[in-house]
Amino acid sequence: MPFGWTCAAIVFQRLMDMVLACLSYETCLMYLDDVIVFGSTFEELLHRTKVVFQRIRDAKLKLKPSK
């Protein structure tokens, strides 16, 4: 997406909503480029994180490890 578009944030938020649909409020919360994954145990957190990463991978999006 070109830098400087006034609607870029809205478009990106909608994309993230579509990619992580059905996971919101049960597995994760997202706001623009921030995704918070939560679970009641470490194993649950690890499983949910893998699910979120797989959804992002399936959408052909990339994450920057340094961030």
All heavy atoms as TSV, in Angstrom:
chain	resi	resn	atom	element	x	y	z
A	1	MET	N	N	0.856	-1.162	0.000
A	1	MET	CA	C	0.000	0.000	0.000
A	1	MET	C	C	0.904	1.227	0.000
A	1	MET	O	O	1.818	1.325	0.796
A	1	MET	CB	C	-0.895	-0.030	1.240
A	1	MET	CG	C	-1.809	1.135	1.332
A	1	MET	SD	S	-2.975	1.023	2.696
A	1	MET	CE	C	-3.658	-0.570	2.479
A	2	PRO	N	N	0.657	2.166	-0.871
A	2	PRO	CA	C	1.497	3.364	-0.935
A	2	PRO	C	C	1.459	4.155	0.365
A	2	PRO	O	O	0.432	4.243	1.031
A	2	PRO	CB	C	0.877	4.181	-2.073
A	2	PRO	CG	C	0.131	3.195	-2.890
A	2	PRO	CD	C	-0.332	2.136	-1.943
A	3	PHE	N	N	2.604	4.709	0.703
A	3	PHE	CA	C	2.730	5.524	1.909
A	3	PHE	C	C	1.951	6.821	1.729
A	3	PHE	O	O	1.968	7.429	0.678
A	3	PHE	CB	C	4.208	5.833	2.170
A	3	PHE	CG	C	4.437	6.626	3.413
A	3	PHE	CD1	C	4.350	6.023	4.659
A	3	PHE	CD2	C	4.726	7.970	3.346
A	3	PHE	CE1	C	4.559	6.744	5.807
A	3	PHE	CE2	C	4.939	8.706	4.494
A	3	PHE	CZ	C	4.853	8.093	5.723
A	4	GLY	N	N	1.249	7.227	2.775
A	4	GLY	CA	C	0.584	8.516	2.751
A	4	GLY	C	C	-0.903	8.489	2.422
A	4	GLY	O	O	-1.551	9.522	2.465
A	5	TRP	N	N	-1.443	7.347	2.064
A	5	TRP	CA	C	-2.876	7.291	1.806
A	5	TRP	C	C	-3.628	7.573	3.097
A	5	TRP	O	O	-3.328	7.005	4.146
A	5	TRP	CB	C	-3.277	5.929	1.283
A	5	TRP	CG	C	-3.053	5.731	-0.187
A	5	TRP	CD1	C	-2.343	6.532	-1.024
A	5	TRP	CD2	C	-3.533	4.660	-0.974
A	5	TRP	NE1	N	-2.343	6.018	-2.269
A	5	TRP	CE2	C	-3.073	4.873	-2.282
A	5	TRP	CE3	C	-4.290	3.547	-0.706
A	5	TRP	CZ2	C	-3.357	4.010	-3.321
A	5	TRP	CZ3	C	-4.575	2.679	-1.738
A	5	TRP	CH2	C	-4.123	2.912	-3.031
A	6	THR	N	N	-4.620	8.422	3.033
A	6	THR	CA	C	-5.360	8.772	4.245
A	6	THR	C	C	-6.215	7.613	4.754
A	6	THR	O	O	-6.512	7.550	5.936
A	6	THR	CB	C	-6.251	10.000	4.016
A	6	THR	OG1	O	-7.135	9.728	2.920
A	6	THR	CG2	C	-5.417	11.220	3.713
A	7	CYS	N	N	-6.578	6.701	3.893
A	7	CYS	CA	C	-7.417	5.578	4.307
A	7	CYS	C	C	-6.612	4.315	4.582
A	7	CYS	O	O	-7.179	3.252	4.816
A	7	CYS	CB	C	-8.484	5.302	3.259
A	7	CYS	SG	S	-7.803	4.773	1.685
A	8	ALA	N	N	-5.284	4.410	4.592
A	8	ALA	CA	C	-4.439	3.228	4.746
A	8	ALA	C	C	-4.706	2.488	6.054
A	8	ALA	O	O	-4.784	1.258	6.071
A	8	ALA	CB	C	-2.968	3.616	4.652
A	9	ALA	N	N	-4.858	3.207	7.140
A	9	ALA	CA	C	-5.086	2.558	8.441
A	9	ALA	C	C	-6.400	1.789	8.446
A	9	ALA	O	O	-6.473	0.673	8.967
A	9	ALA	CB	C	-5.071	3.598	9.554
A	10	ILE	N	N	-7.421	2.354	7.864
A	10	ILE	CA	C	-8.732	1.710	7.814
A	10	ILE	C	C	-8.666	0.441	6.961
A	10	ILE	O	O	-9.194	-0.606	7.341
A	10	ILE	CB	C	-9.800	2.677	7.273
A	10	ILE	CG1	C	-9.929	3.872	8.212
A	10	ILE	CG2	C	-11.124	1.985	7.053
A	10	ILE	CD1	C	-10.695	5.041	7.630
A	11	VAL	N	N	-8.010	0.538	5.821
A	11	VAL	CA	C	-7.887	-0.612	4.928
A	11	VAL	C	C	-7.094	-1.729	5.609
A	11	VAL	O	O	-7.481	-2.896	5.567
A	11	VAL	CB	C	-7.225	-0.197	3.595
A	11	VAL	CG1	C	-6.885	-1.405	2.745
A	11	VAL	CG2	C	-8.122	0.763	2.834
A	12	PHE	N	N	-5.998	-1.365	6.281
A	12	PHE	CA	C	-5.186	-2.377	6.959
A	12	PHE	C	C	-5.953	-3.016	8.110
A	12	PHE	O	O	-5.887	-4.226	8.297
A	12	PHE	CB	C	-3.876	-1.767	7.457
A	12	PHE	CG	C	-2.941	-2.793	8.006
A	12	PHE	CD1	C	-2.226	-3.625	7.154
A	12	PHE	CD2	C	-2.788	-2.957	9.368
A	12	PHE	CE1	C	-1.377	-4.591	7.655
A	12	PHE	CE2	C	-1.937	-3.921	9.877
A	12	PHE	CZ	C	-1.235	-4.738	9.015
A	13	GLN	N	N	-6.694	-2.231	8.880
A	13	GLN	CA	C	-7.480	-2.784	9.985
A	13	GLN	C	C	-8.535	-3.755	9.467
A	13	GLN	O	O	-8.743	-4.824	10.028
A	13	GLN	CB	C	-8.154	-1.671	10.789
A	13	GLN	CG	C	-8.947	-2.177	11.971
A	13	GLN	CD	C	-8.085	-2.823	13.035
A	13	GLN	OE1	O	-7.094	-2.249	13.455
A	13	GLN	NE2	N	-8.455	-4.013	13.470
A	14	ARG	N	N	-9.165	-3.413	8.373
A	14	ARG	CA	C	-10.160	-4.314	7.786
A	14	ARG	C	C	-9.512	-5.611	7.312
A	14	ARG	O	O	-10.073	-6.688	7.491
A	14	ARG	CB	C	-10.881	-3.634	6.627
A	14	ARG	CG	C	-11.914	-4.563	6.026
A	14	ARG	CD	C	-13.048	-3.923	5.406
A	14	ARG	NE	N	-13.608	-2.885	6.239
A	14	ARG	CZ	C	-14.685	-2.211	5.913
A	14	ARG	NH1	N	-15.301	-2.488	4.803
A	14	ARG	NH2	N	-15.150	-1.267	6.679
A	15	LEU	N	N	-8.322	-5.507	6.730
A	15	LEU	CA	C	-7.595	-6.704	6.308
A	15	LEU	C	C	-7.301	-7.601	7.501
A	15	LEU	O	O	-7.536	-8.811	7.460
A	15	LEU	CB	C	-6.292	-6.313	5.611
A	15	LEU	CG	C	-5.327	-7.459	5.318
A	15	LEU	CD1	C	-5.912	-8.414	4.286
A	15	LEU	CD2	C	-3.988	-6.931	4.875
A	16	MET	N	N	-6.798	-7.017	8.579
A	16	MET	CA	C	-6.492	-7.815	9.771
A	16	MET	C	C	-7.757	-8.420	10.368
A	16	MET	O	O	-7.741	-9.549	10.844
A	16	MET	CB	C	-5.755	-6.962	10.804
A	16	MET	CG	C	-4.363	-6.568	10.371
A	16	MET	SD	S	-3.314	-7.956	9.922
A	16	MET	CE	C	-3.090	-8.736	11.500
A	17	ASP	N	N	-8.855	-7.687	10.331
A	17	ASP	CA	C	-10.128	-8.230	10.818
A	17	ASP	C	C	-10.549	-9.449	9.996
A	17	ASP	O	O	-11.068	-10.422	10.543
A	17	ASP	CB	C	-11.224	-7.165	10.772
A	17	ASP	CG	C	-11.054	-6.090	11.826
A	17	ASP	OD1	O	-10.338	-6.321	12.818
A	17	ASP	OD2	O	-11.648	-4.998	11.651
A	18	MET	N	N	-10.329	-9.391	8.685
A	18	MET	CA	C	-10.703	-10.517	7.833
A	18	MET	C	C	-9.759	-11.702	8.042
A	18	MET	O	O	-10.211	-12.846	8.108
A	18	MET	CB	C	-10.696	-10.093	6.362
A	18	MET	CG	C	-11.817	-9.150	6.020
A	18	MET	SD	S	-11.995	-8.656	4.282
A	18	MET	CE	C	-10.441	-8.905	3.547
A	19	VAL	N	N	-8.462	-11.437	8.161
A	19	VAL	CA	C	-7.478	-12.508	8.330
A	19	VAL	C	C	-7.687	-13.244	9.654
A	19	VAL	O	O	-7.614	-14.468	9.720
A	19	VAL	CB	C	-6.036	-11.944	8.242
A	19	VAL	CG1	C	-5.017	-12.966	8.689
A	19	VAL	CG2	C	-5.742	-11.478	6.824
A	20	LEU	N	N	-7.961	-12.490	10.705
A	20	LEU	CA	C	-8.101	-13.093	12.032
A	20	LEU	C	C	-9.563	-13.207	12.468
A	20	LEU	O	O	-9.858	-13.262	13.659
A	20	LEU	CB	C	-7.286	-12.289	13.054
A	20	LEU	CG	C	-5.781	-12.248	12.763
A	20	LEU	CD1	C	-5.068	-11.351	13.756
A	20	LEU	CD2	C	-5.176	-13.632	12.760
A	21	ALA	N	N	-10.446	-13.272	11.494
A	21	ALA	CA	C	-11.871	-13.427	11.800
A	21	ALA	C	C	-12.087	-14.686	12.626
A	21	ALA	O	O	-11.361	-15.666	12.500
A	21	ALA	CB	C	-12.668	-13.503	10.494
A	22	CYS	N	N	-13.069	-14.669	13.478
A	22	CYS	CA	C	-13.431	-15.771	14.373
A	22	CYS	C	C	-12.436	-15.973	15.512
A	22	CYS	O	O	-12.662	-16.813	16.370
A	22	CYS	CB	C	-13.599	-17.088	13.622
A	22	CYS	SG	S	-14.845	-17.033	12.337
A	23	LEU	N	N	-11.340	-15.248	15.517
A	23	LEU	CA	C	-10.375	-15.362	16.610
A	23	LEU	C	C	-10.480	-14.165	17.557
A	23	LEU	O	O	-9.986	-14.221	18.673
A	23	LEU	CB	C	-8.946	-15.449	16.072
A	23	LEU	CG	C	-8.617	-16.642	15.186
A	23	LEU	CD1	C	-7.170	-16.564	14.714
A	23	LEU	CD2	C	-8.859	-17.947	15.912
A	24	SER	N	N	-11.113	-13.102	17.104
A	24	SER	CA	C	-11.206	-11.887	17.906
A	24	SER	C	C	-11.940	-12.140	19.207
A	24	SER	O	O	-12.973	-12.804	19.236
A	24	SER	CB	C	-11.938	-10.798	17.140
A	24	SER	OG	O	-11.184	-10.387	16.041
A	25	TYR	N	N	-11.390	-11.601	20.264
A	25	TYR	CA	C	-11.956	-11.629	21.619
A	25	TYR	C	C	-11.952	-13.010	22.256
A	25	TYR	O	O	-12.223	-13.132	23.427
A	25	TYR	CB	C	-13.358	-11.023	21.654
A	25	TYR	CG	C	-13.378	-9.608	21.161
A	25	TYR	CD1	C	-13.915	-9.301	19.917
A	25	TYR	CD2	C	-12.844	-8.588	21.930
A	25	TYR	CE1	C	-13.926	-7.987	19.456
A	25	TYR	CE2	C	-12.853	-7.280	21.472
A	25	TYR	CZ	C	-13.390	-6.990	20.239
A	25	TYR	OH	O	-13.396	-5.699	19.774
A	26	GLU	N	N	-11.656	-14.073	21.515
A	26	GLU	CA	C	-11.542	-15.404	22.105
A	26	GLU	C	C	-10.089	-15.841	22.158
A	26	GLU	O	O	-9.667	-16.477	23.119
A	26	GLU	CB	C	-12.346	-16.423	21.297
A	26	GLU	CG	C	-13.836	-16.192	21.363
A	26	GLU	CD	C	-14.606	-17.191	20.510
A	26	GLU	OE1	O	-14.022	-18.206	20.106
A	26	GLU	OE2	O	-15.784	-16.932	20.250
A	27	THR	N	N	-9.338	-15.513	21.121
A	27	THR	CA	C	-7.945	-15.923	21.012
A	27	THR	C	C	-7.004	-14.731	21.022
A	27	THR	O	O	-5.929	-14.791	21.588
A	27	THR	CB	C	-7.731	-16.729	19.713
A	27	THR	OG1	O	-8.561	-17.880	19.766
A	27	THR	CG2	C	-6.300	-17.148	19.536
A	28	CYS	N	N	-7.426	-13.658	20.359
A	28	CYS	CA	C	-6.534	-12.516	20.234
A	28	CYS	C	C	-7.322	-11.223	20.086
A	28	CYS	O	O	-8.515	-11.237	19.808
A	28	CYS	CB	C	-5.612	-12.694	19.037
A	28	CYS	SG	S	-6.458	-12.739	17.450
A	29	LEU	N	N	-6.610	-10.144	20.280
A	29	LEU	CA	C	-7.122	-8.801	20.035
A	29	LEU	C	C	-6.172	-8.144	19.049
A	29	LEU	O	O	-4.963	-8.360	19.116
A	29	LEU	CB	C	-7.170	-7.978	21.323
A	29	LEU	CG	C	-8.070	-8.486	22.431
A	29	LEU	CD1	C	-7.866	-7.660	23.694
A	29	LEU	CD2	C	-9.526	-8.438	22.002
A	30	MET	N	N	-6.700	-7.352	18.130
A	30	MET	CA	C	-5.811	-6.688	17.190
A	30	MET	C	C	-6.241	-5.249	16.981
A	30	MET	O	O	-7.428	-4.930	17.021
A	30	MET	CB	C	-5.732	-7.415	15.859
A	30	MET	CG	C	-6.990	-7.518	15.091
A	30	MET	SD	S	-7.546	-9.176	15.294
A	30	MET	CE	C	-9.068	-9.156	14.441
A	31	TYR	N	N	-5.236	-4.427	16.830
A	31	TYR	CA	C	-5.449	-3.021	16.509
A	31	TYR	C	C	-4.330	-2.621	15.562
A	31	TYR	O	O	-3.153	-2.604	15.944
A	31	TYR	CB	C	-5.436	-2.148	17.761
A	31	TYR	CG	C	-5.613	-0.686	17.446
A	31	TYR	CD1	C	-6.852	-0.204	17.039
A	31	TYR	CD2	C	-4.559	0.192	17.521
A	31	TYR	CE1	C	-7.029	1.122	16.724
A	31	TYR	CE2	C	-4.725	1.523	17.211
A	31	TYR	CZ	C	-5.959	1.992	16.811
A	31	TYR	OH	O	-6.122	3.312	16.486
A	32	LEU	N	N	-4.707	-2.391	14.322
A	32	LEU	CA	C	-3.758	-2.073	13.258
A	32	LEU	C	C	-2.674	-3.143	13.190
A	32	LEU	O	O	-2.962	-4.271	12.866
A	32	LEU	CB	C	-3.187	-0.674	13.444
A	32	LEU	CG	C	-4.227	0.448	13.337
A	32	LEU	CD1	C	-3.590	1.792	13.595
A	32	LEU	CD2	C	-4.931	0.440	11.998
A	33	ASP	N	N	-1.422	-2.814	13.518
A	33	ASP	CA	C	-0.359	-3.813	13.382
A	33	ASP	C	C	0.012	-4.474	14.703
A	33	ASP	O	O	1.021	-5.153	14.798
A	33	ASP	CB	C	0.877	-3.193	12.730
A	33	ASP	CG	C	1.459	-2.058	13.549
A	33	ASP	OD1	O	0.764	-1.538	14.439
A	33	ASP	OD2	O	2.612	-1.678	13.289
A	34	ASP	N	N	-0.798	-4.298	15.724
A	34	ASP	CA	C	-0.573	-4.941	17.014
A	34	ASP	C	C	-1.559	-6.097	17.187
A	34	ASP	O	O	-2.755	-5.916	17.008
A	34	ASP	CB	C	-0.761	-3.958	18.172
A	34	ASP	CG	C	0.266	-2.845	18.153
A	34	ASP	OD1	O	1.420	-3.108	17.752
A	34	ASP	OD2	O	-0.075	-1.720	18.532
A	35	VAL	N	N	-1.037	-7.261	17.531
A	35	VAL	CA	C	-1.877	-8.426	17.794
A	35	VAL	C	C	-1.482	-8.963	19.163
A	35	VAL	O	O	-0.314	-9.257	19.413
A	35	VAL	CB	C	-1.685	-9.531	16.724
A	35	VAL	CG1	C	-2.545	-10.740	17.042
A	35	VAL	CG2	C	-1.994	-9.000	15.338
A	36	ILE	N	N	-2.455	-9.067	20.052
A	36	ILE	CA	C	-2.231	-9.607	21.391
A	36	ILE	C	C	-2.911	-10.968	21.460
A	36	ILE	O	O	-4.120	-11.067	21.275
A	36	ILE	CB	C	-2.802	-8.676	22.475
A	36	ILE	CG1	C	-2.151	-7.303	22.376
A	36	ILE	CG2	C	-2.609	-9.283	23.853
A	36	ILE	CD1	C	-2.822	-6.255	23.239
A	37	VAL	N	N	-2.125	-11.997	21.708
A	37	VAL	CA	C	-2.639	-13.357	21.828
A	37	VAL	C	C	-2.638	-13.702	23.314
A	37	VAL	O	O	-1.675	-13.413	24.020
A	37	VAL	CB	C	-1.761	-14.354	21.044
A	37	VAL	CG1	C	-2.318	-15.758	21.150
A	37	VAL	CG2	C	-1.640	-13.932	19.590
A	38	PHE	N	N	-3.713	-14.320	23.789
A	38	PHE	CA	C	-3.796	-14.641	25.212
A	38	PHE	C	C	-4.316	-16.051	25.416
A	38	PHE	O	O	-4.958	-16.627	24.555
A	38	PHE	CB	C	-4.664	-13.631	25.972
A	38	PHE	CG	C	-5.963	-13.313	25.293
A	38	PHE	CD1	C	-7.072	-14.100	25.513
A	38	PHE	CD2	C	-6.069	-12.243	24.429
A	38	PHE	CE1	C	-8.275	-13.820	24.894
A	38	PHE	CE2	C	-7.273	-11.947	23.800
A	38	PHE	CZ	C	-8.376	-12.740	24.034
A	39	GLY	N	N	-3.993	-16.613	26.576
A	39	GLY	CA	C	-4.440	-17.952	26.950
A	39	GLY	C	C	-4.313	-18.129	28.443
A	39	GLY	O	O	-3.539	-17.427	29.101
A	40	SER	N	N	-5.021	-19.073	28.991
A	40	SER	CA	C	-5.004	-19.277	30.437
A	40	SER	C	C	-3.837	-20.161	30.892
A	40	SER	O	O	-3.464	-20.138	32.056
A	40	SER	CB	C	-6.328	-19.873	30.914
A	40	SER	OG	O	-6.583	-21.079	30.249
A	41	THR	N	N	-3.251	-20.919	29.973
A	41	THR	CA	C	-2.062	-21.722	30.289
A	41	THR	C	C	-1.017	-21.467	29.209
A	41	THR	O	O	-1.325	-20.961	28.125
A	41	THR	CB	C	-2.377	-23.228	30.321
A	41	THR	OG1	O	-2.756	-23.653	29.001
A	41	THR	CG2	C	-3.478	-23.549	31.313
A	42	PHE	N	N	0.217	-21.851	29.502
A	42	PHE	CA	C	1.279	-21.655	28.522
A	42	PHE	C	C	1.009	-22.480	27.260
A	42	PHE	O	O	1.219	-22.002	26.148
A	42	PHE	CB	C	2.640	-22.030	29.106
A	42	PHE	CG	C	3.757	-21.862	28.123
A	42	PHE	CD1	C	4.225	-20.597	27.794
A	42	PHE	CD2	C	4.327	-22.960	27.506
A	42	PHE	CE1	C	5.239	-20.429	26.872
A	42	PHE	CE2	C	5.346	-22.801	26.581
A	42	PHE	CZ	C	5.803	-21.536	26.261
A	43	GLU	N	N	0.534	-23.702	27.432
A	43	GLU	CA	C	0.251	-24.567	26.284
A	43	GLU	C	C	-0.847	-23.972	25.410
A	43	GLU	O	O	-0.769	-24.009	24.177
A	43	GLU	CB	C	-0.147	-25.969	26.750
A	43	GLU	CG	C	0.983	-26.775	27.350
A	43	GLU	CD	C	1.350	-26.343	28.770
A	43	GLU	OE1	O	0.512	-25.719	29.462
A	43	GLU	OE2	O	2.490	-26.615	29.180
A	44	GLU	N	N	-1.877	-23.424	26.045
A	44	GLU	CA	C	-2.962	-22.787	25.299
A	44	GLU	C	C	-2.451	-21.554	24.554
A	44	GLU	O	O	-2.799	-21.336	23.392
A	44	GLU	CB	C	-4.093	-22.403	26.249
A	44	GLU	CG	C	-5.293	-21.807	25.548
A	44	GLU	CD	C	-6.398	-21.442	26.517
A	44	GLU	OE1	O	-6.095	-20.938	27.624
A	44	GLU	OE2	O	-7.556	-21.658	26.152
A	45	LEU	N	N	-1.623	-20.771	25.206
A	45	LEU	CA	C	-1.038	-19.594	24.566
A	45	LEU	C	C	-0.194	-19.984	23.366
A	45	LEU	O	O	-0.289	-19.374	22.299
A	45	LEU	CB	C	-0.201	-18.809	25.577
A	45	LEU	CG	C	0.558	-17.596	25.037
A	45	LEU	CD1	C	-0.419	-16.544	24.535
A	45	LEU	CD2	C	1.454	-17.022	26.111
A	46	LEU	N	N	0.612	-21.018	23.516
A	46	LEU	CA	C	1.455	-21.492	22.420
A	46	LEU	C	C	0.607	-21.974	21.249
A	46	LEU	O	O	0.880	-21.634	20.095
A	46	LEU	CB	C	2.369	-22.611	22.916
A	46	LEU	CG	C	3.442	-23.094	21.961
A	46	LEU	CD1	C	4.375	-21.964	21.587
A	46	LEU	CD2	C	4.216	-24.237	22.597
A	47	HIS	N	N	-0.443	-22.744	21.534
A	47	HIS	CA	C	-1.332	-23.230	20.472
A	47	HIS	C	C	-2.017	-22.066	19.749
A	47	HIS	O	O	-2.062	-22.033	18.522
A	47	HIS	CB	C	-2.381	-24.182	21.050
A	47	HIS	CG	C	-3.411	-24.583	20.055
A	47	HIS	ND1	N	-3.140	-25.426	18.999
A	47	HIS	CD2	C	-4.716	-24.216	19.933
A	47	HIS	CE1	C	-4.235	-25.581	18.271
A	47	HIS	NE2	N	-5.200	-24.854	18.823
A	48	ARG	N	N	-2.534	-21.113	20.515
A	48	ARG	CA	C	-3.226	-19.977	19.912
A	48	ARG	C	C	-2.282	-19.105	19.088
A	48	ARG	O	O	-2.657	-18.588	18.035
A	48	ARG	CB	C	-3.913	-19.148	20.991
A	48	ARG	CG	C	-5.104	-19.848	21.583
A	48	ARG	CD	C	-5.741	-19.039	22.668
A	48	ARG	NE	N	-7.003	-19.632	23.094
A	48	ARG	CZ	C	-7.841	-19.040	23.902
A	48	ARG	NH1	N	-7.572	-17.852	24.395
A	48	ARG	NH2	N	-8.961	-19.648	24.236
A	49	THR	N	N	-1.050	-18.963	19.558
A	49	THR	CA	C	-0.058	-18.193	18.799
A	49	THR	C	C	0.221	-18.871	17.469
A	49	THR	O	O	0.313	-18.208	16.432
A	49	THR	CB	C	1.241	-18.043	19.613
A	49	THR	OG1	O	0.934	-17.397	20.854
A	49	THR	CG2	C	2.264	-17.211	18.864
A	50	LYS	N	N	0.335	-20.195	17.483
A	50	LYS	CA	C	0.546	-20.931	16.237
A	50	LYS	C	C	-0.630	-20.745	15.278
A	50	LYS	O	O	-0.438	-20.599	14.069
A	50	LYS	CB	C	0.760	-22.418	16.525
A	50	LYS	CG	C	2.098	-22.716	17.139
A	50	LYS	CD	C	2.241	-24.203	17.435
A	50	LYS	CE	C	3.566	-24.500	18.096
A	50	LYS	NZ	N	3.714	-25.933	18.394
A	51	VAL	N	N	-1.851	-20.740	15.799
A	51	VAL	CA	C	-3.042	-20.538	14.962
A	51	VAL	C	C	-3.011	-19.150	14.327
A	51	VAL	O	O	-3.273	-18.989	13.129
A	51	VAL	CB	C	-4.332	-20.742	15.791
A	51	VAL	CG1	C	-5.555	-20.296	15.015
A	51	VAL	CG2	C	-4.467	-22.189	16.226
A	52	VAL	N	N	-2.673	-18.143	15.111
A	52	VAL	CA	C	-2.602	-16.767	14.587
A	52	VAL	C	C	-1.523	-16.673	13.515
A	52	VAL	O	O	-1.753	-16.118	12.436
A	52	VAL	CB	C	-2.349	-15.758	15.727
A	52	VAL	CG1	C	-2.011	-14.387	15.176
A	52	VAL	CG2	C	-3.573	-15.668	16.633
A	53	PHE	N	N	-0.335	-17.233	13.780
A	53	PHE	CA	C	0.737	-17.206	12.785
A	53	PHE	C	C	0.327	-17.922	11.510
A	53	PHE	O	O	0.645	-17.478	10.408
A	53	PHE	CB	C	2.013	-17.836	13.344
A	53	PHE	CG	C	2.785	-16.948	14.279
A	53	PHE	CD1	C	3.816	-17.469	15.029
A	53	PHE	CD2	C	2.500	-15.599	14.415
A	53	PHE	CE1	C	4.549	-16.669	15.894
A	53	PHE	CE2	C	3.219	-14.787	15.272
A	53	PHE	CZ	C	4.246	-15.321	16.009
A	54	GLN	N	N	-0.386	-19.044	11.638
A	54	GLN	CA	C	-0.820	-19.785	10.453
A	54	GLN	C	C	-1.811	-18.969	9.632
A	54	GLN	O	O	-1.746	-18.955	8.411
A	54	GLN	CB	C	-1.436	-21.134	10.842
A	54	GLN	CG	C	-1.731	-22.015	9.658
A	54	GLN	CD	C	-0.494	-22.353	8.854
A	54	GLN	OE1	O	0.527	-22.719	9.406
A	54	GLN	NE2	N	-0.577	-22.208	7.542
A	55	ARG	N	N	-2.730	-18.285	10.299
A	55	ARG	CA	C	-3.689	-17.428	9.575
A	55	ARG	C	C	-2.953	-16.331	8.813
A	55	ARG	O	O	-3.307	-16.022	7.678
A	55	ARG	CB	C	-4.664	-16.782	10.552
A	55	ARG	CG	C	-5.653	-17.717	11.156
A	55	ARG	CD	C	-6.873	-17.834	10.234
A	55	ARG	NE	N	-7.892	-18.621	10.859
A	55	ARG	CZ	C	-9.016	-18.137	11.349
A	55	ARG	NH1	N	-9.281	-16.858	11.281
A	55	ARG	NH2	N	-9.893	-18.939	11.901
A	56	ILE	N	N	-1.955	-15.732	9.444
A	56	ILE	CA	C	-1.183	-14.672	8.795
A	56	ILE	C	C	-0.415	-15.252	7.607
A	56	ILE	O	O	-0.384	-14.661	6.530
A	56	ILE	CB	C	-0.243	-13.988	9.812
A	56	ILE	CG1	C	-1.094	-13.201	10.817
A	56	ILE	CG2	C	0.771	-13.094	9.111
A	56	ILE	CD1	C	-0.337	-12.662	11.992
A	57	ARG	N	N	0.170	-16.425	7.790
A	57	ARG	CA	C	0.896	-17.089	6.708
A	57	ARG	C	C	-0.042	-17.436	5.556
A	57	ARG	O	O	0.289	-17.238	4.380
A	57	ARG	CB	C	1.573	-18.350	7.240
A	57	ARG	CG	C	2.505	-19.007	6.257
A	57	ARG	CD	C	3.208	-20.225	6.842
A	57	ARG	NE	N	3.973	-19.877	8.037
A	57	ARG	CZ	C	3.742	-20.393	9.253
A	57	ARG	NH1	N	2.786	-21.282	9.444
A	57	ARG	NH2	N	4.478	-20.043	10.277
A	58	ASP	N	N	-1.228	-17.958	5.864
A	58	ASP	CA	C	-2.200	-18.328	4.826
A	58	ASP	C	C	-2.661	-17.113	4.017
A	58	ASP	O	O	-3.009	-17.249	2.846
A	58	ASP	CB	C	-3.408	-19.010	5.453
A	58	ASP	CG	C	-3.081	-20.382	6.015
A	58	ASP	OD1	O	-2.002	-20.928	5.695
A	58	ASP	OD2	O	-3.908	-20.902	6.803
A	59	ALA	N	N	-2.663	-15.945	4.646
A	59	ALA	CA	C	-3.062	-14.714	3.954
A	59	ALA	C	C	-1.906	-14.114	3.153
A	59	ALA	O	O	-2.049	-13.063	2.543
A	59	ALA	CB	C	-3.573	-13.690	4.961
A	60	LYS	N	N	-0.755	-14.805	3.179
A	60	LYS	CA	C	0.443	-14.371	2.465
A	60	LYS	C	C	0.958	-13.027	2.970
A	60	LYS	O	O	1.489	-12.221	2.209
A	60	LYS	CB	C	0.215	-14.358	0.952
A	60	LYS	CG	C	-0.090	-15.722	0.391
A	60	LYS	CD	C	-0.142	-15.719	-1.096
A	60	LYS	CE	C	-0.436	-17.023	-1.743
A	60	LYS	NZ	N	-0.861	-18.149	-1.045
A	61	LEU	N	N	0.793	-12.803	4.275
A	61	LEU	CA	C	1.342	-11.619	4.919
A	61	LEU	C	C	2.647	-12.016	5.603
A	61	LEU	O	O	2.882	-13.185	5.882
A	61	LEU	CB	C	0.358	-11.056	5.960
A	61	LEU	CG	C	-0.980	-10.600	5.408
A	61	LEU	CD1	C	-1.902	-10.198	6.551
A	61	LEU	CD2	C	-0.802	-9.434	4.451
A	62	LYS	N	N	3.495	-11.045	5.836
A	62	LYS	CA	C	4.785	-11.318	6.469
A	62	LYS	C	C	4.908	-10.504	7.742
A	62	LYS	O	O	4.401	-9.393	7.843
A	62	LYS	CB	C	5.926	-10.962	5.524
A	62	LYS	CG	C	5.934	-11.833	4.289
A	62	LYS	CD	C	7.100	-11.515	3.406
A	62	LYS	CE	C	7.053	-12.405	2.180
A	62	LYS	NZ	N	8.175	-12.176	1.298
A	63	LEU	N	N	5.608	-11.082	8.711
A	63	LEU	CA	C	5.888	-10.401	9.971
A	63	LEU	C	C	7.382	-10.082	10.009
A	63	LEU	O	O	8.201	-10.827	9.483
A	63	LEU	CB	C	5.535	-11.301	11.154
A	63	LEU	CG	C	4.087	-11.754	11.236
A	63	LEU	CD1	C	3.904	-12.727	12.394
A	63	LEU	CD2	C	3.175	-10.559	11.412
A	64	LYS	N	N	7.702	-8.987	10.654
A	64	LYS	CA	C	9.096	-8.600	10.797
A	64	LYS	C	C	9.566	-9.024	12.188
A	64	LYS	O	O	9.112	-8.457	13.192
A	64	LYS	CB	C	9.251	-7.088	10.618
A	64	LYS	CG	C	10.672	-6.627	10.572
A	64	LYS	CD	C	10.748	-5.162	10.221
A	64	LYS	CE	C	12.186	-4.732	10.133
A	64	LYS	NZ	N	12.283	-3.323	9.748
A	65	PRO	N	N	10.450	-10.026	12.273
A	65	PRO	CA	C	10.875	-10.566	13.577
A	65	PRO	C	C	11.464	-9.513	14.517
A	65	PRO	O	O	11.304	-9.601	15.721
A	65	PRO	CB	C	11.914	-11.624	13.229
A	65	PRO	CG	C	11.599	-12.003	11.828
A	65	PRO	CD	C	11.051	-10.763	11.177
A	66	SER	N	N	12.150	-8.526	13.982
A	66	SER	CA	C	12.787	-7.536	14.846
A	66	SER	C	C	11.770	-6.645	15.555
A	66	SER	O	O	12.094	-5.994	16.540
A	66	SER	CB	C	13.759	-6.664	14.049
A	66	SER	OG	O	13.061	-5.918	13.068
A	67	LYS	N	N	10.543	-6.623	15.069
A	67	LYS	CA	C	9.510	-5.813	15.721
A	67	LYS	C	C	8.752	-6.657	16.702
A	67	LYS	O	O	8.003	-6.265	17.489
A	67	LYS	CB	C	8.577	-5.198	14.700
A	67	LYS	CG	C	9.246	-4.120	13.895
A	67	LYS	CD	C	8.220	-3.366	13.122
A	67	LYS	CE	C	8.791	-2.044	12.708
A	67	LYS	NZ	N	7.795	-1.080	12.426
